[in-house]
Amino acid sequence: MAFEEYVRQEIVADCAEGFLTRREALRRLMLLGVGATAATALLAGCPKDRDFTGTGGSSSSSGPSSSMSATSAAPVGPAPLATEAVTFPGPSGQVKGSWSAAPSPKGAVLIIHENQGLTPHFVALPGRLAASGYSALAVDLLSRKGGSGAFPDLGQATAALTGTPLPDLVADARAGLDELLRRAGGHKAGIMGFCFGGGMVWSVLAAGEDRLAAAVPFYGPLPEAHDFSKAKAAVLAFYGETDSRVNDTRPAAEAALMAAKLPYEMKVEPGAGHAFFNETKPDRFNPVAAADAYTRMLEWFTHHLT
């Protein structure tokens, strides 16, 4: 599935399920280049704004400048260690990221954010991995456009990512891996990503990246090109039981992994939907599923990175 089409479908589904107002969904579709008439038709099944009951989480908004929910749940995993903002060379200038070094690292992990950029959740996430024993770098794939900080409006951040050619996104993700390996001190490297970032994990593998020993895509849509024959990573893929849009791509992902003869497991978290791991999205966060996924992920990294 093309990323642009996936994002359009996600906006429509978020509106239909009450995570976005009709007005905000219309605005975000138009930011993606969908005309007003076509966008209105896509949103025909959404409730009227006067009937909106969403709580305004970070994937919802009743106004154009919403960027983060006022409240968020407690994250799963250990208390995070400190992170630091870093920059490093990329194929088209400096790439930004958030880095945290584990005191006694067992491995290193590259993190790819959701389709709203390097939000505070992803700035802090490397610290959680570091507290669990894995030095981690979250790469900002909006770096070519000034970085995620240049987009306080989440709809505009999504549009900017959607408008970036996939080869450029993959190149910047691989630059992040270069930097991670430079900092890792000889440790094996893994990669993890969420939503858009999960799709990017699949795309990095399809690009033939063979320096990764483990890969963990969370509810990542499978890209149209998904030949993983040149990859070497052991893949643990997470899905939410009710996330039908991404789950529809799961059979093809499994077939591609089998064809490439890569070690893999696929875990569908019961009762969980899309973005179940992100505690800053209280309408979607599922603490039981998130805790289970975090534990399984660490076990996977222990087996394949140490």
DOTOR-537744 format. One line per field, with one value per residue (C-alpha): residue in three letters; x, y, z; chain. Coordinates in steps of 0.25 Angstrom, whole numbers, plus 5000, padded with zeros to 4 digits. Layout:
BEGIN
code	[Ala, ...]
x	[X, ...]
y	[Y, ...]
z	[Z, ...]
unit	[A, ...]
This chain:
BEGIN
code	[Met, Ala, Phe, Glu, Glu, Tyr, Val, Arg, Gln, Glu, Ile, Val, Ala, Asp, Cys, Ala, Glu, Gly, Phe, Leu, Thr, Arg, Arg, Glu, Ala, Leu, Arg, Arg, Leu, Met, Leu, Leu, Gly, Val, Gly, Ala, Thr, Ala, Ala, Thr, Ala, Leu, Leu, Ala, Gly, Cys, Pro, Lys, Asp, Arg, Asp, Phe, Thr, Gly, Thr, Gly, Gly, Ser, Ser, Ser, Ser, Ser, Gly, Pro, Ser, Ser, Ser, Met, Ser, Ala, Thr, Ser, Ala, Ala, Pro, Val, Gly, Pro, Ala, Pro, Leu, Ala, Thr, Glu, Ala, Val, Thr, Phe, Pro, Gly, Pro, Ser, Gly, Gln, Val, Lys, Gly, Ser, Trp, Ser, Ala, Ala, Pro, Ser, Pro, Lys, Gly, Ala, Val, Leu, Ile, Ile, His, Glu, Asn, Gln, Gly, Leu, Thr, Pro, His, Phe, Val, Ala, Leu, Pro, Gly, Arg, Leu, Ala, Ala, Ser, Gly, Tyr, Ser, Ala, Leu, Ala, Val, Asp, Leu, Leu, Ser, Arg, Lys, Gly, Gly, Ser, Gly, Ala, Phe, Pro, Asp, Leu, Gly, Gln, Ala, Thr, Ala, Ala, Leu, Thr, Gly, Thr, Pro, Leu, Pro, Asp, Leu, Val, Ala, Asp, Ala, Arg, Ala, Gly, Leu, Asp, Glu, Leu, Leu, Arg, Arg, Ala, Gly, Gly, His, Lys, Ala, Gly, Ile, Met, Gly, Phe, Cys, Phe, Gly, Gly, Gly, Met, Val, Trp, Ser, Val, Leu, Ala, Ala, Gly, Glu, Asp, Arg, Leu, Ala, Ala, Ala, Val, Pro, Phe, Tyr, Gly, Pro, Leu, Pro, Glu, Ala, His, Asp, Phe, Ser, Lys, Ala, Lys, Ala, Ala, Val, Leu, Ala, Phe, Tyr, Gly, Glu, Thr, Asp, Ser, Arg, Val, Asn, Asp, Thr, Arg, Pro, Ala, Ala, Glu, Ala, Ala, Leu, Met, Ala, Ala, Lys, Leu, Pro, Tyr, Glu, Met, Lys, Val, Glu, Pro, Gly, Ala, Gly, His, Ala, Phe, Phe, Asn, Glu, Thr, Lys, Pro, Asp, Arg, Phe, Asn, Pro, Val, Ala, Ala, Ala, Asp, Ala, Tyr, Thr, Arg, Met, Leu, Glu, Trp, Phe, Thr, His, His, Leu, Thr]
x	[5000, 5005, 5008, 5000, 4987, 4990, 4990, 4977, 4970, 4975, 4970, 4956, 4956, 4960, 4948, 4938, 4943, 4942, 4957, 4956, 4946, 4940, 4945, 4959, 4959, 4955, 4967, 4977, 4972, 4973, 4987, 4990, 4986, 4972, 4962, 4950, 4940, 4947, 4950, 4936, 4932, 4942, 4937, 4922, 4921, 4927, 4918, 4915, 4924, 4913, 4912, 4927, 4931, 4946, 4955, 4965, 4977, 4989, 4984, 4971, 4968, 4957, 4966, 4977, 4989, 4986, 4999, 4999, 4988, 4987, 4988, 4995, 4996, 5008, 5017, 5021, 5035, 5045, 5047, 5055, 5069, 5073, 5073, 5081, 5078, 5088, 5091, 5099, 5102, 5092, 5091, 5085, 5090, 5089, 5080, 5074, 5071, 5069, 5080, 5081, 5093, 5091, 5101, 5105, 5099, 5095, 5092, 5087, 5074, 5069, 5055, 5046, 5034, 5020, 5014, 5014, 5029, 5039, 5028, 5031, 5028, 5039, 5049, 5048, 5046, 5062, 5063, 5054, 5061, 5074, 5069, 5066, 5080, 5080, 5086, 5076, 5075, 5061, 5063, 5055, 5051, 5046, 5061, 5061, 5050, 5055, 5052, 5039, 5041, 5037, 5023, 5016, 5003, 5002, 4994, 5005, 5016, 5008, 5007, 5022, 5025, 5015, 5021, 5035, 5040, 5041, 5056, 5059, 5053, 5060, 5073, 5072, 5068, 5080, 5088, 5082, 5087, 5101, 5101, 5095, 5106, 5117, 5112, 5109, 5124, 5123, 5109, 5099, 5088, 5073, 5062, 5048, 5037, 5022, 5011, 5018, 5031, 5027, 5025, 5038, 5044, 5039, 5044, 5058, 5058, 5053, 5064, 5074, 5079, 5088, 5094, 5082, 5081, 5067, 5055, 5042, 5031, 5019, 5006, 5014, 5007, 5014, 5020, 5017, 5032, 5034, 5045, 5053, 5063, 5075, 5072, 5077, 5069, 5060, 5047, 5036, 5024, 5013, 4998, 4986, 4974, 4965, 4974, 4968, 4975, 4989, 4984, 4980, 4995, 4999, 4998, 5006, 5017, 5017, 5019, 5030, 5037, 5036, 5041, 5053, 5055, 5056, 5054, 5041, 5029, 5016, 5008, 4994, 4991, 4976, 4967, 4977, 4976, 4985, 4996, 4993, 5007, 5007, 5003, 5001, 4989, 4980, 4968, 4977, 4987, 4985, 4994, 4993, 4996, 5007, 5014, 5013, 5019, 5030, 5034, 5034, 5042, 5053, 5053, 5055, 5066, 5073, 5072, 5077, 5085, 5093]
y	[5000, 5014, 5022, 5034, 5025, 5019, 5033, 5037, 5024, 5026, 5041, 5036, 5024, 5033, 5043, 5031, 5026, 5039, 5042, 5054, 5064, 5065, 5079, 5075, 5062, 5071, 5080, 5069, 5063, 5076, 5078, 5064, 5070, 5064, 5074, 5079, 5072, 5058, 5060, 5063, 5050, 5042, 5047, 5045, 5034, 5043, 5048, 5063, 5072, 5075, 5060, 5059, 5052, 5050, 5054, 5061, 5052, 5054, 5047, 5056, 5070, 5080, 5092, 5093, 5095, 5083, 5076, 5067, 5063, 5070, 5057, 5044, 5030, 5025, 5018, 5004, 4999, 5006, 5020, 5026, 5031, 5044, 5047, 5057, 5064, 5060, 5063, 5055, 5055, 5050, 5049, 5063, 5071, 5069, 5059, 5061, 5051, 5047, 5039, 5031, 5022, 5010, 5009, 4995, 4993, 4979, 4985, 4997, 5001, 5011, 5016, 5022, 5031, 5031, 5040, 5052, 5053, 5053, 5056, 5056, 5042, 5038, 5048, 5041, 5026, 5024, 5027, 5015, 5006, 5011, 5008, 4994, 4992, 4996, 5009, 5016, 5027, 5032, 5038, 5050, 5048, 5062, 5067, 5071, 5080, 5087, 5076, 5072, 5085, 5093, 5086, 5089, 5086, 5071, 5071, 5079, 5069, 5058, 5065, 5068, 5054, 5049, 5058, 5053, 5043, 5029, 5027, 5040, 5035, 5021, 5029, 5037, 5025, 5018, 5030, 5028, 5014, 5019, 5028, 5017, 5008, 5018, 5021, 5006, 5001, 4988, 4984, 4978, 4987, 4986, 4995, 4998, 5007, 5010, 5013, 5020, 5016, 5002, 5003, 5010, 4997, 4989, 4999, 4999, 4983, 4984, 4993, 4982, 4987, 4976, 4982, 4980, 4967, 4970, 4977, 4980, 4988, 4992, 4992, 4996, 4996, 4988, 4996, 4992, 4987, 4977, 4967, 4965, 4955, 4963, 4966, 4958, 4963, 4954, 4961, 4962, 4969, 4974, 4976, 4981, 4972, 4982, 4990, 4985, 4994, 4989, 4975, 4974, 4975, 4964, 4952, 4958, 4962, 4948, 4942, 4952, 4948, 4933, 4935, 4942, 4931, 4941, 4937, 4944, 4944, 4951, 4955, 4960, 4967, 4964, 4975, 4985, 4995, 5004, 5012, 5003, 5006, 5021, 5026, 5040, 5036, 5032, 5028, 5018, 5013, 4999, 4997, 4982, 4981, 4991, 4984, 4970, 4976, 4983, 4970, 4962, 4972, 4972, 4957, 4957, 4967, 4959, 4947, 4954, 4965, 4960]
z	[5000, 4996, 5009, 5003, 5002, 5015, 5022, 5015, 5020, 5034, 5034, 5029, 5039, 5051, 5047, 5046, 5059, 5067, 5068, 5059, 5057, 5043, 5041, 5045, 5036, 5024, 5027, 5028, 5015, 5008, 5014, 5007, 4994, 4993, 4987, 4996, 4988, 4988, 5003, 5007, 4999, 5007, 5020, 5017, 5028, 5039, 5050, 5049, 5058, 5067, 5071, 5073, 5086, 5084, 5096, 5088, 5088, 5080, 5068, 5069, 5069, 5069, 5064, 5054, 5064, 5073, 5076, 5088, 5098, 5111, 5118, 5116, 5122, 5129, 5119, 5120, 5123, 5133, 5136, 5124, 5125, 5120, 5105, 5097, 5084, 5073, 5059, 5049, 5034, 5024, 5009, 5008, 5020, 5035, 5041, 5055, 5066, 5080, 5087, 5100, 5104, 5112, 5124, 5120, 5106, 5101, 5087, 5080, 5074, 5063, 5066, 5055, 5059, 5055, 5044, 5052, 5054, 5066, 5076, 5091, 5092, 5082, 5088, 5101, 5096, 5094, 5109, 5112, 5103, 5109, 5123, 5118, 5113, 5099, 5094, 5085, 5074, 5070, 5056, 5051, 5037, 5036, 5037, 5022, 5025, 5037, 5047, 5054, 5063, 5051, 5050, 5063, 5055, 5054, 5041, 5034, 5040, 5034, 5020, 5020, 5023, 5012, 5002, 5004, 4994, 5000, 4995, 5003, 5015, 5014, 5012, 5024, 5032, 5028, 5031, 5045, 5045, 5041, 5053, 5062, 5058, 5060, 5074, 5077, 5080, 5072, 5077, 5068, 5063, 5063, 5058, 5062, 5057, 5059, 5049, 5038, 5045, 5045, 5030, 5029, 5036, 5025, 5015, 5020, 5020, 5006, 5002, 5005, 5018, 5023, 5036, 5044, 5053, 5058, 5053, 5061, 5053, 5061, 5053, 5041, 5027, 5017, 5005, 4991, 4989, 5000, 4995, 5007, 5001, 5004, 5018, 5030, 5042, 5050, 5050, 5061, 5056, 5065, 5061, 5068, 5067, 5063, 5054, 5041, 5031, 5035, 5038, 5023, 5020, 5029, 5020, 5010, 5020, 5025, 5011, 5008, 5021, 5018, 5003, 5009, 5019, 5030, 5045, 5049, 5058, 5057, 5070, 5069, 5082, 5087, 5088, 5083, 5072, 5064, 5072, 5084, 5089, 5090, 5104, 5099, 5091, 5102, 5093, 5087, 5097, 5102, 5115, 5115, 5100, 5101, 5113, 5107, 5094, 5101, 5109, 5096, 5089, 5099, 5099, 5084, 5085, 5096, 5087, 5074, 5078, 5090]
unit	[A, A, A, A, A, A, A, A, A, A, A, A, A, A, A, A, A, A, A, A, A, A, A, A, A, A, A, A, A, A, A, A, A, A, A, A, A, A, A, A, A, A, A, A, A, A, A, A, A, A, A, A, A, A, A, A, A, A, A, A, A, A, A, A, A, A, A, A, A, A, A, A, A, A, A, A, A, A, A, A, A, A, A, A, A, A, A, A, A, A, A, A, A, A, A, A, A, A, A, A, A, A, A, A, A, A, A, A, A, A, A, A, A, A, A, A, A, A, A, A, A, A, A, A, A, A, A, A, A, A, A, A, A, A, A, A, A, A, A, A, A, A, A, A, A, A, A, A, A, A, A, A, A, A, A, A, A, A, A, A, A, A, A, A, A, A, A, A, A, A, A, A, A, A, A, A, A, A, A, A, A, A, A, A, A, A, A, A, A, A, A, A, A, A, A, A, A, A, A, A, A, A, A, A, A, A, A, A, A, A, A, A, A, A, A, A, A, A, A, A, A, A, A, A, A, A, A, A, A, A, A, A, A, A, A, A, A, A, A, A, A, A, A, A, A, A, A, A, A, A, A, A, A, A, A, A, A, A, A, A, A, A, A, A, A, A, A, A, A, A, A, A, A, A, A, A, A, A, A, A, A, A, A, A, A, A, A, A, A, A, A, A, A, A, A, A, A, A, A, A, A, A, A, A, A, A]
